[in-house]
């Protein structure tokens, strides 16, 4: 899958991540006020580096907290993948190969 999408779109235009997070959290807060229990899951797609995930997660966490404060509602976000996903990225075989290949010196002519 090539193109400017997933996490890279959010990195280039953080306002998209903010807008989408706000919409999800405000909808969840409205449902919560109506007595419907919700636990939204916000996925950050096509992440290749831990920094990409942590930067976007910081935006999601900040905007979610702001939206809940504005709505006067506290909801629980599903966090079932946070630690596992970051650990998986750190130990990824693809990441390991990329690190090894980038540490090789370029041939001299």
N, C-alpha and C positions, 0 to 999 in steps of 0.2 A: 504494500500500500504506500504509494508515494504521494507527496503533496503537503500542503500546509494545513495540518489538522491535528486533532488531539491536543496533547499537552503543549505542543509548539504554538498552536493558535492562541492558547491562554497566556503563554509567555510573551508573545508578540503584542497581544491585545489583552492585558489583564482585566480590562473592563468587561470583557465577555465572561470570564470566570466569575467576576463579581456579580454581574447581572443574572447569570444562571443560578448561582448560589442563592442570591436574594430571592429569586422566584420560587425555588424549591423550599426554602425555609419559611417564607411568608405563607405559602400554601399549607405547609405542615402546621404552622401556628394557627391558621384559620381552622383547620380540621380539629386540632387539639381543643380549641375553644368550643367547638361543636360537640365535644365529648368523644371524638374518634381518636383512638391511640395510634400514633404513627412513629416510625423510626426511619427517617429518610437515609438513604445511602447515596453519597455523592462519589462517583467514580472519576478518577483522573486518568484518561485513556492514553495509550501509546507512550508510556514513560520509558525512557532509556537510561536515565541517570538519577541517582538519589537526589541530587540538587534540584532537578526538575520537579520531582515529587514534593520535596520539602518546601520549595518556593510556592507552588500552587496550593499546597495544603495550608500554608500560612494565610493565604488570601481567603480560602474557604473558611477557615476557623474564624478569622477576623470578621468577615461579612456575616457569617452565621450568628456570631455573638451580637453584632450590631442589630441585625434583624430581629432576633429574639428579644433584645432589650426594648426596641421600638414597639414590638407587639405586646410586650408585657407577659410573655410566655416562655417557659424553659422546656425545650424538648431534648430528647436524647438522640444524638446522631449515632448511627451504627458505625462502630469502629473495628469491626472484626478483621480487617485486613491490614491495618496500618503498619504494625511492627513486622508482620510476616512479609509484606510487600517490600518494605525497605531492606530487610535482611536478604530477601531473594535477589533484589537488584545488586546488592553489594557482592553477593557470591555467584552471580550469573556467569555461566561459562562463556557467553558472548562477551561480557565485560572483561573477563579474564583474558580472552584471546586478543581483544582490542588493546588492552594494557600491554600485553607482551609484544604485540606487533608494533606499537608506537614507541616502545623502548629500544627497539633495534635501530642500529645506526643505518643511515642511508648508504648505499654503495657509492664509493668514490670512483671517479673516472679519470 
